[in-house]
Amino acid sequence: MFGAFHNFAFVKIRKQYPYQARKVIHSIWGAGQMMFSKFIVVVDEHVDVHNEQDVLFHIGANVDPRRDTVIADGPLDILDHAAPYEGTGSKMGLDATRKIPGEGTIRRWPTELTMSDKIKKQVTRRWAELGLD
């Protein structure tokens, strides 16, 4: 749904060096029809890029707007009526990966919490009991 008219591309990587996500963003913009992607979000390999809620969670948890945003000008989809000029305008890349040494000033990165399947089932059952499903 979000990919219609090249609006969004969610990409996951196994980050191995500082600023790799930025390299991926620029590489995608340089790859054929992917040049029309208006928003590219790069996340870590464990994130489900087919689940926009998972991607949005990691944007909120891992992105500092000044440090992790790339703004570029270039070609956009000819059907993008938001572009200031027909077929060209700005685009944004977001590095939503966990930061590692060498990527500027970073604080201690917390461990990501996960719930067991047993707890997830209990929570789901309680939502239904409370009429919140």
Beta strands, then each sheet from edge to edge (+ up, - down):
strand 1: 8-13
strand 2: 39-44
strand 3: 69-75
strand 4: 88-95
sheet 1: 1+ 2+ 4+ 3-
end
